[in-house]
Amino acid sequence: QVQLVESGGGLVQPGGSLRLSCAASGTIFSTNTMGWYRQAPGKQRELVATISYVGNTNYADSVKGRFTISRDNVKITTVYLQMNNLKPEDTADYYCHLVQGYLGYWGQGTQVTVSS
């Protein structure tokens, strides 16, 4: 079984920054892909960014140039999402996701609110 625990959400003003963290525990394969998704009120959950076990990254067009996903150099089962130049439309619940083999796992989510 795999557990994902997110942290780092909160309230920030437009133009501000936040860093989300996700720590995975349990039976983790070395060949996994981790990522972040978000779901705004009344909208479907959408991809934000992913990072493969070899470090390949993928971003939604809406966050390119503003968000950066990375893995901890030591704790490779921990991923971060550095969010800069936040906009009100980035307001959502952010969920960590891990895929290994044919199975996917979700964290409980962390709320990000961008408002003045």
Sequence and secondary structure as in RCSB ss.txt:
>XXXX:A:sequence
QVQLVESGGGLVQPGGSLRLSCAASGTIFSTNTMGWYRQAPGKQRELVATISYVGNTNYADSVKGRFTISRDNVK
ITTVYLQMNNLKPEDTADYYCHLVQGYLGYWGQGTQVTVSS
>XXXX:A:secstr
 EEEEEE  EEE TT  EEEEEEEEES  SS EEEEEEE TTS  EEEEEE TT  EEE TTTTTTEEEEE SS 
TTEEEEEE S  GGG EEEEEEEEETTEEEE   EEEEE  
